[in-house]
Amino acid sequence: MDLITPSTKEIMQISQSKYAVVVAVAKQARVLSENRRNDENYRLSSMVTEALEDILSSRILIVNK
């Protein structure tokens, strides 16, 4: 999976808070890693990359409370 690092401008279109994006990526990466812990190709960095891609592509939405 090749991911081009998003710019701050792109991140701010997702949420008004960069912190919210970081927390959302961390939470999604944890979910992905828990689901794939037994996978022989498991790498935490790939889970973070996939989580960021999920959020950038709107598969995961950030809800501000």
TIMI-2910 file (N, C-alpha, C, CB; in pm, 1 decimal, decimal comma, always signed):
<rs>
+----------+----------+----------+----------+----------+----------+----------+----------+----------+----------+----------+----------+------+
!      n_x !      n_y !      n_z !     ca_x !     ca_y !     ca_z !      c_x !      c_y !      c_z !     cb_x !     cb_y !     cb_z ! resn !
+----------+----------+----------+----------+----------+----------+----------+----------+----------+----------+----------+----------+------+
!    +84,3 !   -115,6 !     +0,0 !     +0,0 !     +0,0 !     +0,0 !    +90,3 !   +123,8 !     +0,0 !    -96,7 !     -1,3 !   +121,6 !  Met !
!    +82,8 !   +204,2 !   -101,7 !   +162,1 !   +325,8 !   -108,8 !    +76,0 !   +444,5 !    -71,0 !   +222,0 !   +344,6 !   -249,1 !  Asp !
!   +123,5 !   +519,1 !    +25,5 !    +48,8 !   +634,3 !    +73,3 !   +135,6 !   +757,5 !    +61,5 !     +1,8 !   +614,0 !   +218,8 !  Leu !
!    +84,1 !   +857,5 !     -4,2 !   +152,8 !   +985,1 !    -11,9 !   +114,8 !  +1062,6 !   +113,2 !   +115,8 !  +1064,1 !   -143,1 !  Ile !
!   +214,7 !  +1114,8 !   +182,4 !   +189,2 !  +1188,1 !   +305,2 !    +96,5 !  +1305,2 !   +278,0 !   +320,2 !  +1236,9 !   +367,4 !  Thr !
!    -15,1 !  +1310,9 !   +350,3 !   -110,4 !  +1420,4 !   +327,7 !    -55,2 !  +1552,1 !   +382,6 !   -246,8 !  +1388,3 !   +393,5 !  Pro !
!    -93,9 !  +1658,4 !   +319,3 !    -52,6 !  +1789,8 !   +367,3 !   -140,5 !  +1831,6 !   +484,9 !    -59,9 !  +1894,9 !   +253,6 !  Ser !
!    -94,4 !  +1930,0 !   +557,2 !   -173,2 !  +1982,6 !   +669,0 !   -307,3 !  +2034,1 !   +618,1 !    -96,2 !  +2095,3 !   +742,4 !  Thr !
!   -307,9 !  +2093,5 !   +499,6 !   -432,2 !  +2144,6 !   +441,5 !   -533,2 !  +2031,0 !   +420,7 !   -403,4 !  +2216,0 !   +307,4 !  Lys !
!   -486,0 !  +1916,9 !   +370,7 !   -575,2 !  +1801,8 !   +350,9 !   -628,3 !  +1749,4 !   +484,4 !   -501,7 !  +1689,3 !   +275,8 !  Glu !
!   -541,5 !  +1744,9 !   +584,5 !   -582,7 !  +1696,8 !   +716,2 !   -686,6 !  +1789,3 !   +777,5 !   -461,8 !  +1684,5 !   +809,0 !  Ile !
!   -668,0 !  +1918,6 !   +760,3 !   -761,6 !  +2014,5 !   +819,0 !   -897,2 !  +2012,7 !   +750,0 !   -703,4 !  +2153,9 !   +812,9 !  Met !
!   -906,4 !  +1954,6 !   +629,7 !  -1035,6 !  +1938,4 !   +564,0 !  -1113,9 !  +1823,2 !   +628,3 !  -1016,5 !  +1912,9 !   +412,6 !  Gln !
!  -1043,2 !  +1730,5 !   +691,9 !  -1105,8 !  +1617,1 !   +758,0 !  -1164,8 !  +1659,7 !   +891,7 !  -1004,7 !  +1503,6 !   +777,9 !  Ile !
!  -1087,6 !  +1738,5 !   +965,8 !  -1128,9 !  +1783,0 !  +1098,7 !  -1060,8 !  +1914,7 !  +1129,8 !  -1095,4 !  +1676,8 !  +1206,6 !  Ser !
!  -1124,0 !  +1994,6 !  +1211,9 !  -1065,0 !  +2122,4 !  +1251,1 !   -950,9 !  +2104,3 !  +1350,0 !  -1171,0 !  +2212,7 !  +1311,2 !  Gln !
!   -934,4 !  +1985,4 !  +1401,1 !   -831,7 !  +1958,8 !  +1500,4 !   -734,5 !  +1851,1 !  +1451,2 !   -896,0 !  +1916,2 !  +1632,8 !  Ser !
!   -606,7 !  +1886,5 !  +1440,9 !   -505,1 !  +1787,7 !  +1403,5 !   -498,2 !  +1679,2 !  +1510,8 !   -365,7 !  +1855,3 !  +1384,4 !  Lys !
!   -518,7 !  +1719,5 !  +1636,2 !   -518,2 !  +1624,0 !  +1746,0 !   -626,7 !  +1517,8 !  +1725,9 !   -538,4 !  +1696,6 !  +1880,0 !  Tyr !
!   -744,7 !  +1558,8 !  +1684,0 !   -854,6 !  +1464,4 !  +1660,6 !   -816,9 !  +1363,8 !  +1552,8 !   -983,0 !  +1539,2 !  +1620,5 !  Ala !
!   -745,8 !  +1408,5 !  +1450,3 !   -703,0 !  +1318,5 !  +1343,1 !   -602,6 !  +1217,0 !  +1398,1 !   -640,8 !  +1398,7 !  +1225,3 !  Val !
!   -506,6 !  +1264,2 !  +1476,9 !   -406,3 !  +1174,3 !  +1534,2 !   -472,4 !  +1069,7 !  +1623,1 !   -301,9 !  +1253,8 !  +1614,5 !  Val !
!   -565,8 !  +1112,2 !  +1706,8 !   -635,3 !  +1019,1 !  +1795,7 !   -717,1 !   +918,7 !  +1714,1 !   -726,9 !  +1095,9 !  +1894,1 !  Val !
!   -784,3 !   +965,1 !  +1611,4 !   -865,7 !   +875,9 !  +1527,6 !   -777,8 !   +773,1 !  +1456,1 !   -946,6 !   +957,6 !  +1424,2 !  Ala !
!   -663,8 !   +816,9 !  +1404,2 !   -571,7 !   +724,4 !  +1337,3 !   -520,8 !   +621,0 !  +1437,6 !   -452,4 !   +801,5 !  +1273,2 !  Val !
!   -484,1 !   +665,1 !  +1556,8 !   -433,9 !   +571,9 !  +1658,7 !   -540,0 !   +468,4 !  +1697,1 !   -388,7 !   +649,2 !  +1783,6 !  Ala !
!   -663,4 !   +514,0 !  +1715,7 !   -771,8 !   +422,6 !  +1752,7 !   -798,6 !   +321,3 !  +1641,5 !   -899,9 !   +501,5 !  +1784,0 !  Lys !
!   -801,4 !   +367,9 !  +1517,2 !   -826,7 !   +278,0 !  +1405,2 !   -710,9 !   +179,9 !  +1387,4 !   -849,0 !   +358,3 !  +1276,0 !  Gln !
!   -588,1 !   +226,7 !  +1403,5 !   -471,8 !   +138,0 !  +1392,8 !   -477,5 !    +29,3 !  +1499,6 !   -340,7 !   +218,5 !  +1405,7 !  Ala !
!   -523,0 !    +65,3 !  +1619,4 !   -535,7 !    -34,2 !  +1726,1 !   -640,2 !   -139,9 !  +1689,2 !   -573,6 !    +34,2 !  +1859,4 !  Arg !
!   -752,7 !    -96,7 !  +1636,4 !   -856,7 !   -191,7 !  +1594,2 !   -801,5 !   -285,4 !  +1486,8 !   -981,9 !   -116,5 !  +1540,9 !  Val !
!   -735,2 !   -228,6 !  +1388,4 !   -678,1 !   -310,1 !  +1280,7 !   -574,2 !   -407,8 !  +1334,0 !   -615,3 !   -220,7 !  +1173,9 !  Leu !
!   -488,8 !   -361,4 !  +1424,2 !   -383,1 !   -448,7 !  +1476,7 !   -441,0 !   -560,6 !  +1562,5 !   -282,3 !   -367,3 !  +1558,4 !  Ser !
!   -546,2 !   -531,6 !  +1638,8 !   -610,9 !   -636,7 !  +1719,1 !   -671,2 !   -743,4 !  +1628,7 !   -720,3 !   -576,4 !  +1810,2 !  Glu !
!   -726,6 !   -700,9 !  +1516,0 !   -788,6 !   -795,2 !  +1422,5 !   -686,1 !   -877,4 !  +1345,6 !   -876,7 !   -720,8 !  +1324,8 !  Asn !
!   -563,0 !   -830,2 !  +1335,3 !   -462,7 !   -898,6 !  +1251,7 !   -340,3 !   -944,4 !  +1329,9 !   -418,4 !   -807,4 !  +1140,1 !  Arg !
!   -351,1 !   -952,5 !  +1458,8 !   -236,6 !   -988,4 !  +1543,5 !   -178,1 !  -1124,4 !  +1505,6 !   -278,3 !   -989,3 !  +1690,7 !  Arg !
!   -259,0 !  -1217,9 !  +1459,6 !   -212,4 !  -1352,1 !  +1424,4 !   -164,0 !  -1363,0 !  +1280,0 !   -322,8 !  -1451,8 !  +1447,6 !  Asn !
!   -174,9 !  -1256,6 !  +1204,1 !   -130,1 !  -1255,8 !  +1064,9 !    +22,4 !  -1255,5 !  +1060,6 !   -187,3 !  -1133,0 !   +988,7 !  Asp !
!    +80,1 !  -1344,8 !   +980,3 !   +226,9 !  -1353,7 !   +972,4 !   +289,9 !  -1230,1 !   +909,2 !   +267,2 !  -1476,7 !   +893,2 !  Glu !
!   +213,5 !  -1153,2 !   +833,8 !   +265,6 !  -1031,9 !   +771,2 !   +235,0 !   -906,5 !   +852,5 !   +208,4 !  -1017,3 !   +632,0 !  Asn !
!   +196,9 !   -924,5 !   +977,4 !   +157,8 !   -814,5 !  +1066,0 !   +274,1 !   -718,3 !  +1089,4 !   +107,3 !   -869,4 !  +1200,3 !  Tyr !
!   +247,6 !   -590,6 !  +1069,4 !   +343,3 !   -483,7 !  +1102,5 !   +261,9 !   -365,0 !  +1150,6 !   +434,7 !   -444,6 !   +978,5 !  Arg !
!   +295,7 !   -312,9 !  +1266,7 !   +219,3 !   -201,5 !  +1322,4 !   +223,9 !    -80,3 !  +1231,0 !   +272,1 !   -164,6 !  +1460,3 !  Leu !
!   +338,4 !    -53,2 !  +1168,2 !   +347,9 !    +63,1 !  +1079,1 !   +249,7 !    +52,1 !   +963,3 !   +490,5 !    +77,7 !  +1025,3 !  Ser !
!   +226,0 !    -68,3 !   +914,0 !   +129,2 !    -83,7 !   +805,0 !    -13,2 !    -60,6 !   +854,5 !   +141,0 !   -223,4 !   +742,2 !  Ser !
!    -38,5 !    -90,4 !   +982,9 !   -171,3 !    -64,8 !  +1040,0 !   -195,7 !    +85,7 !  +1051,2 !   -185,1 !   -132,2 !  +1179,2 !  Met !
!    -93,8 !   +161,5 !  +1090,0 !   -106,1 !   +307,1 !  +1099,7 !   -130,1 !   +365,4 !   +960,5 !    +21,2 !   +369,6 !  +1164,3 !  Val !
!    -56,7 !   +316,9 !   +862,9 !    -73,9 !   +363,6 !   +725,0 !   -214,8 !   +334,2 !   +675,3 !    +29,6 !   +297,9 !   +632,3 !  Thr !
!   -261,8 !   +212,8 !   +701,4 !   -397,3 !   +175,8 !   +658,6 !   -502,9 !   +257,9 !   +731,4 !   -422,0 !    +26,5 !   +682,4 !  Glu !
!   -481,6 !   +284,5 !   +859,6 !   -575,8 !   +365,5 !   +937,1 !   -584,1 !   +506,9 !   +881,4 !   -534,6 !   +369,4 !  +1085,0 !  Ala !
!   -468,5 !   +564,9 !   +849,4 !   -467,4 !   +699,5 !   +791,3 !   -538,8 !   +700,5 !   +657,0 !   -323,2 !   +750,5 !   +774,9 !  Leu !
!   -517,1 !   +597,2 !   +577,9 !   -585,9 !   +588,5 !   +448,6 !   -737,2 !   +574,8 !   +467,5 !   -532,0 !   +469,2 !   +367,1 !  Glu !
!   -780,1 !   +497,8 !   +567,7 !   -923,7 !   +483,6 !   +597,8 !   -986,2 !   +619,9 !   +628,3 !   -945,2 !   +387,3 !   +717,5 !  Asp !
!   -916,1 !   +700,3 !   +705,0 !   -968,7 !   +831,9 !   +742,8 !   -965,1 !   +928,3 !   +625,2 !   -889,0 !   +889,8 !   +860,2 !  Ile !
!   -858,0 !   +927,0 !   +548,2 !   -849,2 !  +1016,9 !   +432,3 !   -952,9 !   +984,3 !   +326,2 !   -710,5 !  +1010,1 !   +371,0 !  Leu !
!   -987,3 !   +856,5 !   +313,8 !  -1085,6 !   +815,9 !   +212,4 !  -1228,2 !   +816,8 !   +266,1 !  -1052,1 !   +677,4 !   +159,9 !  Ser !
!  -1246,4 !   +864,1 !   +389,7 !  -1378,0 !   +876,4 !   +454,4 !  -1444,0 !   +743,6 !   +486,5 !  -1469,4 !   +955,5 !   +367,1 !  Ser !
!  -1366,7 !   +634,1 !   +492,3 !  -1423,5 !   +506,0 !   +538,2 !  -1444,1 !   +511,4 !   +689,7 !  -1330,2 !   +385,7 !   +499,5 !  Arg !
!  -1363,6 !   +595,3 !   +756,1 !  -1377,9 !   +621,0 !   +898,4 !  -1400,8 !   +770,9 !   +912,8 !  -1251,4 !   +572,3 !   +980,6 !  Ile !
!  -1503,6 !   +809,7 !   +986,2 !  -1535,2 !   +950,0 !  +1003,1 !  -1501,1 !   +996,9 !  +1144,7 !  -1682,7 !   +974,9 !   +972,8 !  Leu !
!  -1455,3 !  +1119,5 !  +1155,3 !  -1425,8 !  +1179,0 !  +1284,7 !  -1547,1 !  +1261,0 !  +1326,2 !  -1296,0 !  +1267,0 !  +1279,7 !  Ile !
!  -1599,8 !  +1228,1 !  +1444,5 !  -1715,7 !  +1299,5 !  +1497,4 !  -1669,2 !  +1383,8 !  +1613,9 !  -1829,1 !  +1201,5 !  +1540,8 !  Val !
!  -1686,1 !  +1515,0 !  +1601,6 !  -1647,7 !  +1606,0 !  +1710,3 !  -1763,2 !  +1614,7 !  +1808,8 !  -1610,2 !  +1748,4 !  +1655,6 !  Asn !
!  -1731,6 !  +1595,0 !  +1935,3 !  -1835,0 !  +1600,1 !  +2039,4 !  -1831,5 !  +1731,2 !  +2110,3 !  -1818,1 !  +1487,3 !  +2139,2 !  Lys !
+----------+----------+----------+----------+----------+----------+----------+----------+----------+----------+----------+----------+------+
</rs>
